[in-house]
Amino acid sequence: MKSRLYVIIPAYNEQDTIAEVAKEWHEIVTLTSPDSRLVIINDGSKDKTLTKLQALQPQLPQLVVLDKPNGGHGSTVLYGYHYAEEQDADYIFQTDSDGQTLPDEFWQFWKERGDYDIQLGFRKIRQDGLARWIVTKTLRMVIWFQFHVWVTDANTPYRLMTAESLQDILSRIPKDYNLPNVLMSVMYIKQHKRYRFAQITFRPRQGGVNSINIRSIIGIGRQAVHDFAHLRSSILK
């Protein structure tokens, strides 16, 4: 079984956590294959995130650091997915740079990689505040209203996908879409791909600032309703 894994991590103003996150996930990558890569994309950070990543490269040989202008989490995730596809990855895994997810829990996904097109981490217990819990619940209801499918944790930042299955999904998502992981979760389920949810640990942020508040939740909800209605017919063909 081919096992060329690309781990995609978007990063914005994570100077306090990025070195530890990079070291932990680089160890996972090296254990899968010498051809696997840890790809961390600096999304126009205004702090020392990029500098710290570049300083790590000599000691982390399978680390790839990409730098781009700030475009937001969603567009950066898509940037990473497209990069992995261009590099002929066999499997693509995405997580975030704030240290909330545990690398050790990756192995329960990796050992099942041949049985699923996508595996998603289910955050049953979230330790990152009420606001983000509300976001998860809001998205779940919006998805049900728009697509008539119940997605356990649509925007989870812990997902392992086969590159083959992801290629078609990506072709249907606008380049700068702000919630690509949500749409991808819906599409995998609606198109009857092989999928499963597995519970993961989700810790408090290990550094940085939580940017989600009640005002932004309202904005996310309104934008999601508008975007889902606009894209519904095209993404579910």
N, CA, C and O of each residue as an XYZ file, in Angstrom:
948
protein
N       0.835     -1.199      0.000
C       0.000      0.000      0.000
C       0.873      1.253      0.000
O       1.741      1.410      0.859
N       0.639      2.157     -0.979
C       1.399      3.395     -1.022
C       1.048      4.274      0.176
O      -0.095      4.291      0.634
N       2.041      5.000      0.675
C       1.800      5.752      1.916
C       2.480      7.113      1.907
O       3.015      7.547      2.927
N       2.464      7.773      0.793
C       3.044      9.111      0.682
C       2.063     10.112      1.293
O       1.095     10.523      0.653
N       2.325     10.485      2.506
C       1.414     11.330      3.282
C       1.871     12.783      3.263
O       3.056     13.073      3.433
N       0.926     13.688      3.057
C       1.180     15.120      3.194
C       0.281     15.659      4.303
O      -0.944     15.631      4.193
N       0.895     16.142      5.356
C       0.164     16.766      6.453
C       0.129     18.271      6.192
O       1.171     18.913      6.065
N      -1.068     18.817      6.116
C      -1.273     20.227      5.782
C      -1.675     21.000      7.036
O      -2.666     20.669      7.687
N      -0.898     22.032      7.370
C      -1.186     22.849      8.552
C      -1.122     24.330      8.168
O      -0.044     24.835      7.855
N      -2.261     25.036      8.188
C      -2.231     26.485      7.976
C      -1.794     27.173      9.267
O      -2.101     26.693     10.359
N      -1.087     28.281      9.153
C      -0.597     28.972     10.357
C      -0.714     30.479     10.193
O      -0.288     31.046      9.186
N      -1.296     31.114     11.197
C      -1.387     32.575     11.199
C      -1.144     33.077     12.621
O      -1.918     32.784     13.532
N      -0.079     33.824     12.800
C       0.268     34.407     14.105
C       0.303     33.352     15.212
O      -0.345     33.497     16.249
N       1.074     32.287     14.970
C       1.185     31.195     15.951
C       2.626     31.046     16.437
O       3.105     29.925     16.604
N       3.318     32.153     16.663
C       4.716     32.079     17.069
C       4.914     31.349     18.393
O       5.987     30.795     18.631
N       3.910     31.336     19.249
C       4.050     30.691     20.554
C       3.942     29.176     20.477
O       4.463     28.477     21.346
N       3.274     28.658     19.451
C       3.011     27.222     19.384
C       3.667     26.529     18.209
O       3.819     25.307     18.225
N       4.061     27.275     17.189
C       4.390     26.657     15.913
C       5.592     25.719     15.968
O       5.605     24.702     15.274
N       6.588     26.034     16.765
C       7.774     25.173     16.812
C       7.428     23.802     17.385
O       7.830     22.778     16.832
N       6.691     23.778     18.479
C       6.320     22.506     19.095
C       5.383     21.714     18.190
O       5.541     20.503     18.041
N       4.417     22.384     17.592
C       3.494     21.717     16.675
C       4.258     21.111     15.494
O       4.000     19.971     15.109
N       5.180     21.857     14.930
C       5.960     21.364     13.786
C       6.791     20.138     14.169
O       6.840     19.166     13.416
N       7.431     20.175     15.312
C       8.269     19.048     15.736
C       7.427     17.795     15.970
O       7.821     16.698     15.574
N       6.279     17.956     16.606
C       5.426     16.797     16.905
C       4.880     16.163     15.630
O       4.892     14.939     15.496
N       4.408     16.968     14.703
C       3.837     16.414     13.477
C       4.916     15.946     12.508
O       4.672     15.043     11.706
N       6.085     16.534     12.567
C       7.185     16.051     11.730
C       7.564     14.626     12.124
O       7.891     13.810     11.261
N       7.524     14.329     13.388
C       7.828     12.964     13.838
C       6.824     11.969     13.262
O       7.203     10.876     12.840
N       5.546     12.343     13.244
C       4.521     11.485     12.648
C       4.819     11.247     11.169
O       4.772     10.115     10.689
N       5.122     12.315     10.466
C       5.394     12.237      9.027
C       6.565     11.308      8.735
O       6.485     10.486      7.823
N       7.637     11.425      9.486
C       8.822     10.605      9.227
C       8.561      9.123      9.449
O       9.214      8.277      8.837
N       7.618      8.806     10.316
C       7.306      7.411     10.594
C       6.409      6.775      9.536
O       6.279      5.552      9.497
N       5.794      7.576      8.685
C       4.939      7.013      7.641
C       5.734      6.654      6.395
O       5.529      5.590      5.810
N       6.653      7.548      5.980
C       7.438      7.294      4.771
C       8.495      8.382      4.610
O       8.252      9.530      4.982
N       9.659      8.044      4.064
C      10.654      9.084      3.776
C      10.186     10.047      2.686
O      10.762     11.121      2.513
N       9.146      9.665      1.958
C       8.596     10.522      0.909
C       7.441     11.388      1.397
O       6.920     12.209      0.642
N       7.041     11.212      2.639
C       5.962     12.026      3.204
C       6.488     13.411      3.551
O       7.694     13.604      3.709
N       5.583     14.371      3.668
C       5.978     15.738      3.961
C       5.010     16.396      4.956
O       3.804     16.149      4.945
N       5.584     17.231      5.802
C       4.814     18.121      6.658
C       4.821     19.483      5.988
O       5.876     20.101      5.849
N       3.657     19.956      5.573
C       3.557     21.219      4.849
C       2.852     22.241      5.741
O       1.658     22.125      6.018
N       3.607     23.236      6.181
C       3.024     24.303      6.998
C       3.003     25.575      6.161
O       4.028     26.009      5.636
N       1.827     26.158      6.046
C       1.637     27.330      5.188
C       1.453     28.558      6.059
O       0.474     28.666      6.798
N       2.388     29.470      5.968
C       2.273     30.733      6.697
C       1.332     31.664      5.937
O       1.612     32.058      4.805
N       0.218     32.008      6.573
C      -0.814     32.810      5.926
C      -0.636     34.300      6.243
O      -1.511     34.938      6.829
N       0.514     34.828      5.842
C       0.763     36.250      6.034
C       0.838     36.683      7.477
O       0.375     37.770      7.821
N       1.414     35.851      8.333
C       1.507     36.183      9.757
C       2.244     37.503      9.978
O       3.158     37.854      9.231
N       1.829     38.225     11.017
C       2.455     39.502     11.357
C       3.450     39.368     12.513
O       4.092     40.340     12.911
N       3.566     38.157     13.039
C       4.509     37.921     14.134
C       5.707     37.129     13.594
O       6.053     37.262     12.420
N       6.330     36.320     14.424
C       7.540     35.599     14.040
C       7.278     34.160     13.595
O       8.187     33.331     13.592
N       6.050     33.875     13.225
C       5.713     32.507     12.801
C       6.601     32.028     11.658
O       7.187     30.948     11.743
N       6.707     32.807     10.605
C       7.499     32.395      9.445
C       8.966     32.255      9.801
O       9.613     31.295      9.380
N       9.500     33.184     10.561
C      10.914     33.126     10.961
C      11.209     31.859     11.737
O      12.235     31.214     11.519
N      10.320     31.504     12.636
C      10.525     30.292     13.446
C      10.449     29.038     12.584
O      11.207     28.091     12.794
N       9.548     29.027     11.628
C       9.446     27.873     10.737
C      10.694     27.712      9.890
O      11.206     26.602      9.737
N      11.176     28.788      9.350
C      12.373     28.729      8.514
C      13.591     28.280      9.312
O      14.459     27.585      8.784
N      13.656     28.671     10.571
C      14.771     28.257     11.424
C      14.729     26.764     11.729
O      15.760     26.159     12.025
N      13.545     26.172     11.657
C      13.378     24.746     11.960
C      13.760     23.844     10.794
O      14.060     22.668     11.001
N      13.756     24.360      9.595
C      13.929     23.511      8.415
C      15.204     22.675      8.401
O      15.154     21.521      7.975
N      16.348     23.205      8.849
C      17.554     22.369      8.833
C      17.456     21.121      9.715
O      18.062     20.095      9.409
N      16.703     21.209     10.790
C      16.592     20.060     11.698
C      15.362     19.185     11.418
O      15.233     18.098     11.982
N      14.470     19.654     10.558
C      13.274     18.876     10.203
C      13.275     18.685      8.679
O      12.635     19.460      7.969
N      13.971     17.681      8.173
C      14.191     17.547      6.729
C      12.938     17.306      5.894
O      12.940     17.570      4.692
N      11.876     16.812      6.510
C      10.657     16.562      5.740
C       9.623     17.679      5.925
O       8.455     17.516      5.571
N      10.052     18.789      6.469
C       9.212     19.969      6.621
C       9.311     20.846      5.378
O      10.407     21.178      4.927
N       8.163     21.215      4.835
C       8.080     22.173      3.733
C       7.360     23.409      4.261
O       6.249     23.309      4.783
N       7.986     24.562      4.126
C       7.383     25.821      4.581
C       6.969     26.625      3.355
O       7.795     26.951      2.503
N       5.688     26.938      3.281
C       5.166     27.770      2.200
C       4.705     29.099      2.799
O       4.212     29.145      3.926
N       4.869     30.152      2.051
C       4.480     31.484      2.521
C       3.561     32.129      1.495
O       3.838     32.086      0.296
N       2.474     32.721      1.956
C       1.517     33.361      1.063
C       0.920     34.584      1.747
O       0.962     34.686      2.973
N       0.368     35.508      0.977
C      -0.325     36.646      1.588
C      -1.524     36.172      2.396
O      -2.080     35.109      2.120
N      -1.919     36.941      3.375
C      -3.040     36.553      4.227
C      -4.330     36.432      3.419
O      -4.717     37.344      2.688
N      -4.978     35.291      3.570
C      -6.234     35.065      2.862
C      -7.282     34.404      3.723
O      -8.412     34.189      3.285
N      -6.904     34.077      4.963
C      -7.843     33.400      5.846
C      -7.603     31.900      5.886
O      -6.930     31.332      5.027
N      -8.174     31.277      6.910
C      -7.964     29.847      7.148
C      -8.427     28.999      5.973
O      -7.713     28.097      5.534
N      -9.625     29.285      5.463
C     -10.184     28.451      4.403
C      -9.356     28.446      3.137
O      -9.062     27.384      2.588
N      -8.978     29.619      2.668
C      -8.190     29.685      1.431
C      -6.810     29.064      1.623
O      -6.235     28.522      0.679
N      -6.280     29.143      2.838
C      -4.959     28.566      3.108
C      -5.025     27.048      3.133
O      -4.117     26.375      2.643
N      -6.079     26.515      3.694
C      -6.284     25.067      3.671
C      -6.382     24.572      2.229
O      -5.753     23.578      1.867
N      -7.167     25.260      1.411
C      -7.291     24.877      0.006
C      -5.952     24.967     -0.719
O      -5.627     24.108     -1.540
N      -5.183     25.995     -0.420
C      -3.843     26.155     -0.990
C      -2.988     24.918     -0.685
O      -2.278     24.406     -1.551
N      -3.071     24.461      0.542
C      -2.313     23.279      0.944
C      -2.799     22.012      0.268
O      -1.988     21.179     -0.137
N      -4.107     21.849      0.139
C      -4.649     20.667     -0.531
C      -4.199     20.608     -1.988
O      -3.773     19.560     -2.474
N      -4.296     21.729     -2.668
C      -3.884     21.753     -4.073
C      -2.383     21.465     -4.213
O      -1.959     20.778     -5.143
N      -1.598     21.990     -3.293
C      -0.158     21.734     -3.323
C       0.117     20.237     -3.162
O       0.920     19.665     -3.899
N      -0.553     19.608     -2.196
C      -0.348     18.177     -1.962
C      -0.738     17.354     -3.187
O      -0.045     16.401     -3.543
N      -1.838     17.718     -3.827
C      -2.254     17.010     -5.040
C      -1.202     17.168     -6.145
O      -0.897     16.212     -6.859
N      -0.658     18.367     -6.278
C       0.366     18.613     -7.303
C       1.641     17.819     -7.049
O       2.375     17.493     -7.982
N       1.899     17.509     -5.780
C       3.100     16.757     -5.409
C       2.874     15.244     -5.412
O       3.736     14.477     -4.983
N       1.712     14.830     -5.899
C       1.382     13.395     -6.015
C       1.328     12.684     -4.670
O       1.811     11.559     -4.535
N       0.748     13.334     -3.691
C       0.512     12.678     -2.408
C      -0.465     11.523     -2.588
O      -1.309     11.555     -3.484
N      -0.356     10.517     -1.753
C      -1.326      9.429     -1.734
C      -2.425      9.704     -0.709
O      -3.594      9.390     -0.933
N      -2.030     10.295      0.416
C      -2.962     10.639      1.483
C      -2.685     12.069      1.940
O      -1.542     12.524      1.966
N      -3.752     12.753      2.292
C      -3.644     14.136      2.749
C      -4.349     14.258      4.089
O      -5.508     13.871      4.240
N      -3.635     14.795      5.040
C      -4.179     14.988      6.391
C      -4.109     16.470      6.723
O      -3.110     17.129      6.435
N      -5.173     16.995      7.329
C      -5.170     18.407      7.720
C      -5.458     18.560      9.195
O      -6.358     17.926      9.745
N      -4.671     19.418      9.824
C      -4.953     19.831     11.200
C      -4.511     21.282     11.332
O      -4.023     21.877     10.372
N      -4.682     21.851     12.524
C      -4.366     23.264     12.734
C      -3.101     23.454     13.552
O      -2.538     22.498     14.086
N      -2.661     24.706     13.643
C      -1.345     25.024     14.214
C      -1.395     25.506     15.660
O      -0.378     25.948     16.195
N      -2.558     25.428     16.301
C      -2.700     25.973     17.648
C      -2.447     24.956     18.756
O      -2.566     25.284     19.936
N      -2.098     23.725     18.383
C      -1.772     22.712     19.380
C      -2.960     22.084     20.067
O      -2.792     21.436     21.101
N      -4.164     22.252     19.529
C      -5.341     21.694     20.187
C      -5.546     20.210     19.904
O      -6.208     19.514     20.673
N      -4.980     19.727     18.805
C      -5.124     18.312     18.471
C      -3.863     17.541     18.853
O      -2.785     18.118     18.989
N      -4.017     16.231     19.023
C      -2.919     15.381     19.481
C      -2.371     14.527     18.340
O      -3.113     13.743     17.748
N      -1.098     14.665     18.026
C      -0.503     13.835     16.968
C      -0.614     12.336     17.249
O      -0.788     11.553     16.315
N      -0.516     11.926     18.501
C      -0.556     10.504     18.820
C      -1.858      9.844     18.385
O      -1.883      8.639     18.134
N      -2.938     10.612     18.291
C      -4.222     10.032     17.905
C      -4.331      9.823     16.395
O      -5.312      9.260     15.909
N      -3.336     10.272     15.670
C      -3.322     10.090     14.209
C      -3.295      8.619     13.822
O      -3.874      8.227     12.808
N      -2.620      7.803     14.633
C      -2.386      6.420     14.210
C      -3.662      5.599     14.091
O      -3.702      4.651     13.306
N      -4.711      5.935     14.850
C      -5.973      5.212     14.698
C      -6.592      5.472     13.321
O      -7.354      4.647     12.817
N      -6.269      6.610     12.718
C      -6.729      6.925     11.369
C      -5.839      6.249     10.324
O      -6.329      5.691      9.342
N      -4.559      6.306     10.546
C      -3.607      5.786      9.570
C      -3.774      4.285      9.355
O      -3.668      3.803      8.227
N      -4.027      3.564     10.402
C      -4.138      2.113     10.247
C      -5.412      1.714      9.497
O      -5.501      0.590      9.003
N      -6.385      2.600      9.403
C      -7.633      2.327      8.695
C      -7.671      2.987      7.313
O      -8.717      3.002      6.664
N      -6.550      3.526      6.865
C      -6.555      4.362      5.667
C      -7.022      3.637      4.410
O      -7.553      4.272      3.499
N      -6.839      2.345      4.342
C      -7.255      1.610      3.153
C      -8.749      1.352      3.076
O      -9.246      0.918      2.037
N      -9.469      1.608      4.149
C     -10.891      1.283      4.199
C     -11.817      2.473      3.973
O     -13.024      2.298      3.809
N     -11.254      3.687      3.964
C     -12.099      4.879      3.869
C     -11.518      5.895      2.893
O     -10.306      5.976      2.693
N     -12.430      6.675      2.286
C     -12.006      7.811      1.472
C     -11.666      9.003      2.358
O     -10.759      9.777      2.053
N     -12.397      9.141      3.448
C     -12.135     10.212      4.397
C     -12.448      9.734      5.808
O     -13.438      9.041      6.043
N     -11.590     10.115      6.730
C     -11.820      9.877      8.150
C     -11.747     11.224      8.860
O     -10.831     12.014      8.631
N     -12.720     11.470      9.720
C     -12.824     12.765     10.370
C     -12.821     12.618     11.881
O     -13.467     11.726     12.431
N     -12.094     13.496     12.541
C     -12.068     13.511     13.993
C     -13.298     14.203     14.549
O     -13.627     15.317     14.140
N     -13.968     13.560     15.466
C     -15.181     14.084     16.077
C     -14.842     14.681     17.437
O     -14.392     13.970     18.337
N     -15.062     16.007     17.590
C     -14.759     16.707     18.842
C     -15.965     16.656     19.769
O     -16.735     17.612     19.855
N     -16.121     15.536     20.458
C     -17.264     15.399     21.367
C     -17.154     16.370     22.527
O     -18.153     16.954     22.949
N     -15.963     16.544     23.039
C     -15.706     17.488     24.134
C     -14.740     18.541     23.626
O     -13.591     18.242     23.300
N     -15.223     19.796     23.561
C     -14.373     20.896     23.110
C     -13.947     21.722     24.316
O     -14.764     22.095     25.158
N     -12.651     21.996     24.378
C     -12.116     22.760     25.506
C     -11.637     24.141     25.057
O     -10.678     24.686     25.604
N     -12.321     24.700     24.049
C     -11.879     25.984     23.521
C     -12.955     27.063     23.610
O     -12.951     28.018     22.834
N     -13.873     26.906     24.556
C     -14.823     27.970     24.815
C     -16.198     27.753     24.218
O     -16.374     26.997     23.263
N     -17.177     28.441     24.811
C     -18.571     28.313     24.391
C     -18.792     28.795     22.972
O     -19.573     28.198     22.231
N     -18.112     29.874     22.577
C     -18.347     30.459     21.259
C     -18.103     29.457     20.137
O     -18.913     29.341     19.217
N     -16.998     28.738     20.212
C     -16.684     27.775     19.142
C     -17.603     26.560     19.196
O     -17.884     25.961     18.157
N     -18.075     26.185     20.373
C     -19.065     25.112     20.491
C     -20.341     25.532     19.764
O     -20.963     24.725     19.073
N     -20.729     26.801     19.924
C     -21.919     27.316     19.251
C     -21.729     27.296     17.737
O     -22.663     26.989     16.996
N     -20.512     27.626     17.275
C     -20.234     27.581     15.838
C     -20.496     26.187     15.287
O     -21.144     26.038     14.251
N     -19.992     25.156     15.981
C     -20.190     23.774     15.538
C     -21.665     23.424     15.447
O     -22.106     22.837     14.458
N     -22.429     23.780     16.467
C     -23.861     23.486     16.486
C     -24.596     24.257     15.390
O     -25.491     23.722     14.736
N     -24.208     25.522     15.197
C     -24.849     26.346     14.172
C     -24.618     25.766     12.781
O     -25.548     25.660     11.981
N     -23.386     25.397     12.503
C     -23.073     24.821     11.195
C     -23.834     23.518     10.963
O     -24.287     23.243      9.852
N     -23.967     22.735     12.003
C     -24.675     21.462     11.867
C     -26.126     21.696     11.436
O     -26.644     20.993     10.568
N     -26.772     22.685     12.046
C     -28.159     22.975     11.711
C     -28.283     23.600     10.321
O     -29.212     23.281      9.578
N     -27.357     24.485      9.970
C     -27.381     25.101      8.641
C     -27.205     24.030      7.560
O     -27.890     24.048      6.537
N     -26.290     23.110      7.800
C     -26.055     22.017      6.841
C     -27.307     21.158      6.687
O     -27.671     20.777      5.575
N     -27.953     20.859      7.785
C     -29.177     20.052      7.715
C     -30.254     20.776      6.909
O     -30.944     20.167      6.092
N     -30.389     22.071      7.144
C     -31.406     22.856      6.442
C     -31.105     22.931      4.945
O     -32.017     22.834      4.123
N     -29.848     23.102      4.593
C     -29.482     23.306      3.198
C     -29.327     21.998      2.419
O     -29.715     21.917      1.254
N     -28.755     20.966      3.072
C     -28.388     19.757      2.337
C     -29.112     18.499      2.806
O     -28.987     17.442      2.187
N     -29.864     18.609      3.891
C     -30.612     17.466      4.417
C     -29.709     16.282      4.751
O     -30.032     15.124      4.482
N     -28.583     16.613      5.338
C     -27.661     15.578      5.801
C     -27.120     15.996      7.168
O     -26.824     17.169      7.394
N     -26.995     15.041      8.063
C     -26.515     15.314      9.415
C     -25.027     14.981      9.474
O     -24.632     13.824      9.337
N     -24.208     16.014      9.680
C     -22.761     15.833      9.723
C     -22.293     16.031     11.158
O     -22.488     17.101     11.735
N     -21.689     15.025     11.723
C     -21.337     15.033     13.139
C     -20.448     16.208     13.521
O     -20.717     16.895     14.506
N     -19.392     16.442     12.750
C     -18.473     17.553     13.032
C     -17.894     18.014     11.702
O     -16.813     17.581     11.304
N     -18.617     18.892     11.021
C     -18.311     19.224      9.629
C     -17.002     19.967      9.450
O     -16.326     19.782      8.438
N     -16.630     20.800     10.402
C     -15.460     21.663     10.229
C     -14.260     21.198     11.048
O     -13.359     21.983     11.343
N     -14.257     19.941     11.405
C     -13.180     19.430     12.248
C     -11.804     19.599     11.599
O     -11.637     19.284     10.421
N     -10.823     20.089     12.352
C      -9.462     20.232     11.821
C      -8.626     18.975     12.082
O      -7.502     19.052     12.578
N      -9.189     17.835     11.742
C      -8.498     16.560     11.945
C      -9.112     15.591     10.954
O     -10.089     14.910     11.268
N      -8.539     15.525      9.751
C      -9.152     14.730      8.688
C      -8.082     14.107      7.793
O      -7.132     14.767      7.371
N      -8.264     12.833      7.523
C      -7.366     12.094      6.639
C      -8.143     11.675      5.405
O      -9.192     11.039      5.512
N      -7.629     12.031      4.225
C      -8.325     11.758      2.966
C      -7.395     11.084      1.979
O      -6.184     11.301      2.003
N      -7.961     10.272      1.119
C      -7.171      9.772     -0.004
C      -7.073     10.894     -1.029
O      -8.047     11.609     -1.267
N      -5.917     11.048     -1.626
C      -5.738     12.099     -2.632
C      -6.645     11.870     -3.826
O      -7.126     12.822     -4.441
N      -6.877     10.622     -4.151
C      -7.727     10.297     -5.298
C      -9.146     10.802     -5.094
O      -9.731     11.401     -5.996
N      -9.704     10.560     -3.908
C     -11.075     11.005     -3.650
C     -11.157     12.522     -3.520
O     -12.166     13.128     -3.880
N     -10.093     13.132     -3.007
C     -10.107     14.569     -2.794
C     -10.032     15.351     -4.101
O     -10.530     16.474     -4.178
N      -9.426     14.779     -5.111
C      -9.198     15.511     -6.358
C     -10.503     16.012     -6.974
O     -10.598     17.173     -7.371
N     -11.495     15.148     -7.051
C     -12.781     15.555     -7.630
C     -13.492     16.556     -6.732
O     -14.096     17.510     -7.222
N     -13.424     16.350     -5.437
C     -14.064     17.264     -4.475
C     -13.505     18.672     -4.645
O     -14.260     19.643     -4.698
N     -12.182     18.778     -4.732
C     -11.533     20.082     -4.841
C     -11.949     20.833     -6.103
O     -12.051     22.059     -6.095
N     -12.183     20.112     -7.162
C     -12.526     20.759     -8.431
C     -13.856     21.489     -8.365
O     -14.153     22.303     -9.239
N     -14.663     21.214     -7.346
C     -15.992     21.813     -7.223
C     -16.054     22.945     -6.205
O     -17.098     23.576     -6.041
N     -14.948     23.205     -5.524
C     -14.945     24.218     -4.472
C     -14.204     25.456     -4.954
O     -13.076     25.341     -5.432
N     -14.808     26.643     -4.842
C     -14.129     27.878     -5.252
C     -12.799     28.051     -4.542
O     -12.651     27.682     -3.377
N     -11.841     28.611     -5.248
C     -10.460     28.700     -4.765
C     -10.325     29.383     -3.408
O      -9.542     28.936     -2.571
N     -11.075     30.459     -3.179
C     -10.939     31.229     -1.952
C     -12.114     31.053     -1.005
O     -12.388     31.926     -0.181
N     -12.807     29.930     -1.116
C     -13.978     29.705     -0.265
C     -13.560     29.642      1.204
O     -12.528     29.059      1.537
N     -14.378     30.253      2.089
C     -13.943     30.410      3.478
C     -14.229     29.211      4.369
O     -13.661     29.119      5.457
N     -15.089     28.287      3.949
C     -15.374     27.104      4.767
C     -15.242     25.825      3.930
O     -16.195     25.052      3.835
N     -14.082     25.597      3.328
C     -13.956     24.441      2.432
C     -14.113     23.104      3.138
O     -14.692     22.177      2.572
N     -13.612     22.985      4.358
C     -13.721     21.703      5.050
C     -15.167     21.327      5.316
O     -15.516     20.147      5.301
N     -16.011     22.322      5.560
C     -17.431     22.058      5.775
C     -18.052     21.500      4.500
O     -18.731     20.474      4.536
N     -17.823     22.166      3.380
C     -18.366     21.695      2.109
C     -17.840     20.307      1.759
O     -18.583     19.459      1.265
N     -16.574     20.086      2.016
C     -15.990     18.781      1.711
C     -16.658     17.679      2.520
O     -16.946     16.607      1.987
N     -16.908     17.931      3.797
C     -17.575     16.934      4.634
C     -18.938     16.585      4.073
O     -19.304     15.413      3.989
N     -19.689     17.608      3.689
C     -21.011     17.393      3.096
C     -20.910     16.586      1.813
O     -21.675     15.643      1.606
N     -19.977     16.949      0.959
C     -19.858     16.291     -0.339
C     -19.457     14.828     -0.207
O     -19.985     13.975     -0.921
N     -18.542     14.534      0.686
C     -18.140     13.139      0.889
C     -19.336     12.284      1.318
O     -19.487     11.146      0.873
N     -20.172     12.839      2.178
C     -21.310     12.068      2.685
C     -22.420     11.987      1.643
O     -22.974     10.911      1.417
N     -22.751     13.110      1.004
C     -23.833     13.115      0.021
C     -23.491     12.260     -1.205
O     -24.381     11.694     -1.840
N     -22.210     12.171     -1.528
C     -21.797     11.381     -2.684
C     -21.507      9.926     -2.321
O     -20.979      9.160     -3.128
N     -21.856      9.569     -1.113
C     -21.736      8.178     -0.646
C     -20.308      7.648     -0.713
O     -20.073      6.484     -1.040
N     -19.370      8.517     -0.399
C     -17.991      8.070     -0.265
C     -17.858      7.250      1.021
O     -18.731      7.285      1.888
N     -16.784      6.535      1.121
C     -16.528      5.755      2.336
C     -15.987      6.696      3.414
O     -14.924      7.292      3.245
N     -16.712      6.827      4.509
C     -16.287      7.777      5.541
C     -16.578      7.217      6.932
O     -17.385      6.304      7.110
N     -15.895      7.795      7.893
C     -16.199      7.491      9.290
C     -15.758      8.664     10.159
O     -14.851      9.417      9.804
N     -16.426      8.800     11.310
C     -16.025      9.750     12.336
C     -15.434      8.964     13.505
O     -15.966      7.926     13.898
N     -14.336      9.466     14.053
C     -13.714      8.862     15.222
C     -13.456      9.964     16.247
O     -12.961     11.036     15.901
N     -13.786      9.702     17.488
C     -13.637     10.727     18.515
C     -12.172     11.058     18.759
O     -11.322     10.170     18.827
N     -11.892     12.345     18.889
C     -10.526     12.806     19.180
C     -10.544     13.731     20.391
O     -11.592     14.238     20.791
N      -9.379     13.938     20.955
C      -9.193     14.903     22.029
C      -9.040     16.288     21.424
O      -8.370     16.455     20.405
N      -9.659     17.279     22.047
C      -9.539     18.651     21.546
C      -9.266     19.561     22.733
O     -10.167     19.897     23.501
N      -8.004     19.953     22.868
C      -7.540     20.701     24.035
C      -7.791     22.204     23.887
O      -8.146     22.673     22.806
N      -7.606     22.954     24.975
C      -7.618     24.415     24.850
C      -6.457     24.855     23.967
O      -5.487     24.115     23.802
N      -6.550     26.050     23.402
C      -5.446     26.593     22.626
C      -4.182     26.588     23.467
O      -4.205     26.920     24.652
N      -3.074     26.205     22.833
C      -1.804     26.162     23.541
C      -1.047     27.489     23.462
O       0.064     27.611     23.978
N      -1.660     28.476     22.814
C      -1.057     29.803     22.699
C      -1.866     30.622     21.717
O      -2.789     30.102     21.089
N      -1.532     31.904     21.574
C      -2.262     32.756     20.640
C      -3.590     33.205     21.196
O      -3.875     33.016     22.379
N      -4.415     33.810     20.329
C      -5.671     34.413     20.751
C      -6.831     33.809     19.975
O      -6.750     33.647     18.758
N      -7.908     33.477     20.677
C      -9.124     32.981     20.051
C      -9.852     34.147     19.388
O     -10.247     35.098     20.063
N     -10.030     34.077     18.073
C     -10.623     35.189     17.323
C     -12.134     35.091     17.193
O     -12.764     35.991     16.638
N     -12.729     34.005     17.699
C     -14.167     33.801     17.548
C     -14.919     34.416     18.732
O     -14.580     34.163     19.888
N     -15.946     35.228     18.433
C     -16.821     35.783     19.448
C     -18.253     35.754     18.919
O     -18.492     35.306     17.797
N     -19.204     36.230     19.721
C     -20.606     36.144     19.336
C     -20.877     36.901     18.032
O     -21.641     36.437     17.185
N     -20.253     38.053     17.880
C     -20.460     38.829     16.663
C     -19.978     38.067     15.432
O     -20.652     38.049     14.402
N     -18.816     37.441     15.542
C     -18.293     36.694     14.399
C     -19.117     35.441     14.127
O     -19.226     35.003     12.981
N     -19.705     34.856     15.191
C     -20.568     33.689     15.001
C     -21.755     34.045     14.118
O     -22.113     33.289     13.215
N     -22.363     35.196     14.380
C     -23.500     35.635     13.577
C     -23.083     35.820     12.121
O     -23.801     35.438     11.198
N     -21.905     36.415     11.938
C     -21.400     36.607     10.583
C     -21.135     35.297      9.876
O     -21.459     35.142      8.699
N     -20.546     34.350     10.592
C     -20.270     33.034     10.012
C     -21.568     32.348      9.594
O     -21.659     31.767      8.512
N     -22.571     32.424     10.470
C     -23.854     31.791     10.167
C     -24.523     32.379      8.946
O     -25.007     31.645      8.084
N     -24.556     33.698      8.866
C     -25.179     34.355      7.712
C     -24.446     34.040      6.419
O     -25.068     33.749      5.398
N     -23.117     34.098      6.469
C     -22.324     33.833      5.275
C     -22.472     32.388      4.835
O     -22.531     32.098      3.640
N     -22.532     31.474      5.811
C     -22.675     30.056      5.479
C     -24.006     29.791      4.781
O     -24.049     29.058      3.793
N     -25.090     30.378      5.282
C     -26.398     30.193      4.659
C     -26.368     30.696      3.216
O     -26.852     30.022      2.306
N     -25.801     31.876      3.018
C     -25.728     32.455      1.674
C     -24.885     31.595      0.737
O     -25.300     31.290     -0.381
N     -23.697     31.207      1.202
C     -22.777     30.445      0.347
C     -23.317     29.056      0.028
O     -23.221     28.599     -1.111
N     -23.884     28.387      1.023
C     -24.405     27.047      0.788
C     -25.544     27.072     -0.220
O     -25.631     26.197     -1.082
N     -26.421     28.075     -0.119
C     -27.532     28.186     -1.058
C     -27.015     28.430     -2.465
O     -27.551     27.891     -3.433
N     -25.975     29.242     -2.576
C     -25.413     29.586     -3.889
C     -24.692     28.399     -4.529
O     -24.736     28.217     -5.746
N     -24.033     27.599     -3.701
C     -23.186     26.532     -4.235
C     -23.866     25.172     -4.249
O     -23.324     24.217     -4.805
N     -25.036     25.071     -3.651
C     -25.654     23.760     -3.429
C     -25.780     22.927     -4.701
O     -25.402     21.755     -4.716
N     -26.301     23.514     -5.747
C     -26.533     22.727     -6.969
C     -25.244     22.311     -7.650
O     -25.161     21.210     -8.195
N     -24.232     23.179     -7.627
C     -22.986     22.874     -8.342
C     -22.132     21.845     -7.619
O     -21.506     21.009     -8.270
N     -22.089     21.880     -6.301
C     -21.201     20.966     -5.593
C     -21.781     19.585     -5.416
O     -21.056     18.643     -5.097
N     -23.091     19.448     -5.621
C     -23.720     18.153     -5.385
C     -24.157     17.458     -6.675
O     -24.999     16.560     -6.651
N     -23.584     17.877     -7.788
C     -23.905     17.221     -9.067
C     -23.442     15.783     -9.058
O     -23.623     15.070    -10.044
